[in-house]
Amino acid sequence: MAVDLDALSVSNIFPPMFAAAKDIAGDAWADIRTTVKIEFKALAKRIKEIGKALAAGQINQTTAELLMKMVRNNIISAIALVTNQVMIAAEKIVNAALKVVQNVVNTAIGFPLI
Amino acid sequence: MMRAIGNKLAVLCLGLLLIGCTVRIVEDYDPILDQGLTAYQSDIAAFLARLSANADRPEGKFSHPDVKEFYARTKARLQSFVDRAEALDTEGRCLPANFVGRGIKKAVADSAGLLRSSSLPFHEVEDVASVIKSFGDGSDEVSTGNCTVVMVKVVQANQELLRLIHKENNALPEIVVSIAGPTIDQSARIAIKNEVLKKNRESFN
């Protein structure tokens, strides 16, 4: 059986791996940026509202403290979400690169080995 | 030389593929968690709208049986979500959230200590220190576990904070609902978004 060893070279494998990773990383960064913008803007708005309501005597200090804890919790939650977005982007990049290798190997061998 | 490196790389990649290597860092999508959180999000929105409209009536008071029943039922429901998320991944850690949670607690503890040792009048120091200390309380508890667990724990913690606010005021006036409502909605939305993210990842792989 003839195997095309030239097809299994760095110059054949690396460029499509890099291109796949670059595309995914670009999309992921746009999503992460959107998440950070939306969630942290909303949190800043809530902090301002709590301060205004407390200053105007519409809520008491205990209520303000409890509301601030909610906001603090959401800061932690937003960071957890962004963390998972980054991790999933990393998964996609690695898996897309492996898929490129799979295609190159199958083409070089001449039948779907993997 | 280049050909030798290329062949080694090819063998390595081939090896990874032959062992069925699909990299998985984040825990799996959980449809039950997704549906449960979505149902919670609409239930809590309806509850808050009803309570805000009835803030001056008996059915809006903290002591009303329907209100007590809602809090008890929701508490059990959210605890089951946390238990489920934790059971699916007992080893996972969400390091950035964990650092932030512990960091908040440490920062506020240090600030309270500084205020106590300052030359401010005693009663003022105590007030400020108690406010600052209360901000840090519980921040490390919600931030333990994997990132999904952290997000679900925050939904649970915010629901409990709502119950405490209701108890403190004996009602949920419009101004409180206008702040607590979007904050609770945000915590649920973040946790749902996380599930959608994992679901979309499944289709990609």
Contacts between the chains, C-beta under 8 A, distances in Angstrom:
chain1	res1	chain2	res2	distance
A	5	B	3	7.9
A	5	B	7	7.1
A	8	B	6	6.4
A	8	B	7	6.5
A	8	B	10	3.9
A	9	B	2	7.2
A	9	B	3	6.5
A	9	B	6	3.8
A	9	B	7	7.9
A	9	B	10	7.8
A	10	B	2	6.5
A	10	B	5	6.1
A	10	B	6	4.3
A	10	B	9	5.9
A	11	B	2	7.8
A	11	B	6	7.4
A	12	B	6	7.9
A	13	B	6	7.4
A	13	B	9	6.5
A	13	B	10	6.8
A	13	B	13	7.0
A	35	B	193	7.5
A	39	B	186	6.9
A	39	B	190	6.7
A	42	B	182	7.0
A	42	B	186	5.7
A	43	B	186	7.7
A	46	B	179	6.1
A	46	B	182	6.8
A	46	B	183	5.5
A	49	B	178	7.2
A	49	B	179	5.0
A	50	B	179	6.0
A	53	B	175	5.5
A	53	B	179	6.7
A	58	B	173	8.0
A	58	B	175	4.6
A	59	B	175	6.3
A	59	B	176	6.3
A	59	B	179	8.0
A	60	B	168	7.4
A	60	B	169	7.8
A	61	B	131	7.3
A	62	B	168	5.2
A	63	B	165	5.5
A	63	B	168	5.8
A	63	B	169	6.3
A	63	B	176	6.5
A	65	B	131	6.2
A	65	B	134	5.0
A	65	B	135	7.1
A	66	B	161	5.0
A	66	B	164	5.5
A	66	B	165	4.9
A	66	B	168	7.2
A	67	B	161	7.7
A	67	B	165	7.0
A	67	B	176	7.8
A	67	B	179	5.5
A	67	B	180	6.3
A	67	B	183	7.0
A	68	B	135	6.1
A	69	B	134	7.3
A	69	B	135	6.7
A	69	B	137	7.6
A	69	B	138	7.0
A	69	B	157	7.9
A	69	B	161	5.6
A	70	B	158	4.9
A	70	B	161	5.2
A	70	B	162	7.8
A	70	B	180	6.7
A	70	B	183	4.5
A	70	B	184	7.1
A	70	B	187	7.5
A	71	B	183	6.2
A	72	B	104	6.5
A	72	B	135	6.3
A	72	B	139	6.2
A	73	B	139	7.8
A	73	B	142	5.6
A	73	B	154	4.5
A	73	B	157	5.3
A	73	B	158	5.7
A	73	B	161	7.7
A	73	B	187	6.6
A	74	B	154	6.6
A	74	B	158	7.5
A	74	B	183	6.3
A	74	B	186	5.5
A	74	B	187	5.4
A	74	B	190	7.1
A	75	B	100	7.0
A	76	B	97	5.1
A	76	B	100	5.6
A	76	B	101	5.4
A	76	B	104	7.9
A	76	B	139	6.9
A	76	B	142	5.9
A	76	B	143	5.2
A	76	B	150	6.4
A	76	B	154	6.3
A	77	B	97	7.6
A	77	B	142	8.0
A	77	B	150	6.5
A	77	B	151	5.0
A	77	B	154	4.0
A	77	B	155	8.0
A	77	B	187	5.7
A	77	B	190	4.8
A	77	B	191	7.2
A	78	B	190	6.1
A	79	B	96	5.3
A	79	B	97	4.9
A	79	B	100	5.5
A	80	B	94	5.0
A	80	B	96	7.4
A	80	B	97	4.2
A	80	B	143	7.8
A	80	B	147	4.0
A	80	B	148	7.8
A	80	B	150	4.1
A	80	B	151	5.2
A	80	B	154	7.9
A	80	B	190	7.8
A	80	B	194	7.6
A	81	B	147	7.2
A	81	B	151	6.4
A	81	B	190	5.1
A	81	B	193	6.2
A	81	B	194	5.4
A	81	B	197	7.8
A	82	B	96	7.8
A	83	B	94	5.8
A	83	B	95	7.6
A	83	B	96	4.9
A	83	B	97	6.5
A	83	B	147	5.1
A	84	B	26	5.4
A	84	B	147	4.6
A	84	B	148	7.3
A	84	B	194	5.7
A	84	B	197	6.3
A	84	B	198	7.6
A	85	B	197	6.4
A	87	B	25	4.6
A	87	B	26	4.7
A	87	B	147	7.7
A	88	B	25	7.5
A	88	B	26	5.3
A	88	B	197	6.0
A	88	B	198	7.2
A	88	B	201	5.0
A	90	B	23	7.9
A	90	B	25	6.2
A	91	B	23	5.3
A	91	B	24	6.4
A	91	B	25	5.2
A	91	B	26	6.7
A	91	B	201	6.7
A	91	B	205	7.7
A	92	B	201	7.0
A	92	B	204	5.8
A	92	B	205	7.9
A	94	B	23	4.3
A	95	B	22	5.7
A	95	B	23	5.7
A	95	B	204	7.7
A	95	B	205	5.8
A	98	B	13	7.1
A	98	B	16	6.2
A	98	B	17	6.2
A	98	B	21	6.4
A	98	B	22	7.4
A	98	B	23	7.5
A	101	B	10	7.8
A	101	B	13	3.9
A	101	B	14	7.5
A	101	B	16	7.6
A	101	B	17	6.3
A	102	B	17	5.4
A	104	B	10	8.0
A	105	B	10	7.0
A	105	B	13	7.1
A	105	B	14	5.7
A	105	B	17	7.0
A	114	B	14	7.2
A	114	B	17	4.5
A	114	B	18	6.1
